Amino acid sequence: METISKLMIFYFSGTGNAKQIALWITEYAKERGINSQLCNISTVDSLEMFDSETSIIIISPIHGFSYPKITFDFIKKLPKGNNQVVLMATRAGMRIGNYVTPGLTGIAFFVSRVKSHTEKLFSNNRNFLSRKDLLQDILISPVSLGYSLAGKYVFAKTFYASAKCTNCNQCINNCPAKAISIIKGKPFWTFRCQSCMKCMTSCPTKAIESAHGLIIILSFLSSVTLSALSGFILADYFHSIFVKLLIFTFLLIIFLLVFYKVQHALLRNKYLEKLIVLTSLTHYKFWGKQNPK
Ligand SMILES: Cc1cc2nc3c(=O)[nH]c(=O)nc-3n(C[C@H](O)[C@H](O)[C@H](O)COP(=O)(O)O)c2cc1C
């Protein structure tokens, strides 16, 4: 059986899981005497044709039951060729006491499987565990489409920097999507953000939070506006739950567009800043915000 001789490993990583797996694969490749190269997707500008013996591995987190845009854009950039390409994903899990669930579609916490997975890959064994998830993944795909609209725009607009921010610009410099700018002396997240959380994990003072309070208030405002619209003005058009959901999402995004800027201004007041921080779940220990790196 033909085995792999050259390996190119591309990864995109927000909180570090995909990067860790990429590093492990590099180690195993080294143990096997396989020539491997590691490359961060977010820093790749252009790609040249790979020689025919090179196998390519792409590792990325799953965001909203799909790859994030940055990974898709990279895949589109890959030059055409007959190389073997292996796609890998890190996904969510949940710790319940000593037990760790694999997540809805996920295997992220079962990272110990990386070694056996990699062994199969290096020996060209095609029996991959991920096939078992296929039915589940197909069933969840409509949610994935919904996420590509709501998740992207809503989650991306929840990040803010608390008073702990020292303006060190680490979040801006490390952002793979170049989505953070400075407005009135404070980091401001634009809609280019892909919610990968790299900013949170790069922040040396743990100043970056996610504004759940804002989302709750705006969800309430969107519901009230939707009820007003469906009750009085456009009653005939509001029978379908799908239409309602679409309009709710649209309203939420419009409100976010305006109120995110308002919140950014309010953060300058030290009492309001405290209130906004206290209504952010990321502020609390159970969220498990990563230690600064
Ligand atoms: C915005 C966002 C959306 C996510 N969506 C999913 C998901 O749909 N399914 C899943 O299993 N995990 C999901 N996750 C969890 C990540 O895929 C998981 O934590 C992954 O290991 C992160 O990899 P990284 O540390 O390399 O960024 C999501 C994480 C984020 C930040």
The ligand as an SDF file (V2000), in Angstrom:
LIG
                    3D

 31 33  0  0  0  0  0  0  0  0999 V2000
  -18.7580   31.0980   16.7250 C   0  0  0  0  0  0  0  0  0  0  0  0
  -18.5770   29.6500   17.0320 C   0  0  0  0  0  0  0  0  0  0  0  0
  -19.4670   28.7110   16.5190 C   0  0  0  0  0  0  0  0  0  0  0  0
  -19.2950   27.3590   16.8180 C   0  0  0  0  0  0  0  0  0  0  0  0
  -20.1590   26.4480   16.2780 N   0  0  0  0  0  0  0  0  0  0  0  0
  -19.9790   25.1270   16.5130 C   0  0  0  0  0  0  0  0  0  0  0  0
  -20.8390   24.1460   15.9290 C   0  0  0  0  0  0  0  0  0  0  0  0
  -21.7390   24.4650   15.1740 O   0  0  0  0  0  0  0  0  0  0  0  0
  -20.6390   22.8370   16.2180 N   0  0  0  0  0  0  0  0  0  0  0  0
  -19.6490   22.4390   17.0370 C   0  0  0  0  0  0  0  0  0  0  0  0
  -19.5350   21.2310   17.2630 O   0  0  0  0  0  0  0  0  0  0  0  0
  -18.7980   23.3410   17.5910 N   0  0  0  0  0  0  0  0  0  0  0  0
  -18.9440   24.6650   17.3500 C   0  0  0  0  0  0  0  0  0  0  0  0
  -18.0800   25.5790   17.9130 N   0  0  0  0  0  0  0  0  0  0  0  0
  -16.9900   25.1280   18.7620 C   0  0  0  0  0  0  0  0  0  0  0  0
  -15.6650   25.0550   18.0010 C   0  0  0  0  0  0  0  0  0  0  0  0
  -15.7930   24.3830   16.7830 O   0  0  0  0  0  0  0  0  0  0  0  0
  -14.6450   24.2980   18.8580 C   0  0  0  0  0  0  0  0  0  0  0  0
  -14.4950   24.9250   20.0940 O   0  0  0  0  0  0  0  0  0  0  0  0
  -13.3170   24.1950   18.1350 C   0  0  0  0  0  0  0  0  0  0  0  0
  -12.5400   23.2010   18.7700 O   0  0  0  0  0  0  0  0  0  0  0  0
  -12.5390   25.5150   18.1710 C   0  0  0  0  0  0  0  0  0  0  0  0
  -11.3330   25.3700   17.4770 O   0  0  0  0  0  0  0  0  0  0  0  0
  -10.1580   26.4240   17.6330 P   0  0  0  0  0  0  0  0  0  0  0  0
   -9.7450   26.3630   19.0920 O   0  0  0  0  0  0  0  0  0  0  0  0
   -9.0650   25.9450   16.7390 O   0  0  0  0  0  0  0  0  0  0  0  0
  -10.6900   27.7560   17.2470 O   0  0  0  0  0  0  0  0  0  0  0  0
  -18.2290   26.9340   17.6460 C   0  0  0  0  0  0  0  0  0  0  0  0
  -17.3320   27.8920   18.1600 C   0  0  0  0  0  0  0  0  0  0  0  0
  -17.4950   29.2240   17.8540 C   0  0  0  0  0  0  0  0  0  0  0  0
  -16.5120   30.2260   18.4040 C   0  0  0  0  0  0  0  0  0  0  0  0
  1  2  1  0
  2  3  1  0
  2 30  2  0
  3  4  2  0
  4  5  1  0
  4 28  1  0
  5  6  2  0
  6  7  1  0
  6 13  1  0
  7  8  2  0
  7  9  1  0
  9 10  1  0
 10 11  2  0
 10 12  1  0
 12 13  2  0
 13 14  1  0
 14 15  1  0
 14 28  1  0
 15 16  1  0
 16 17  1  0
 16 18  1  0
 18 19  1  0
 18 20  1  0
 20 21  1  0
 20 22  1  0
 22 23  1  0
 23 24  1  0
 24 25  2  0
 24 26  1  0
 24 27  1  0
 28 29  2  0
 29 30  1  0
 30 31  1  0
M  END
$$$$
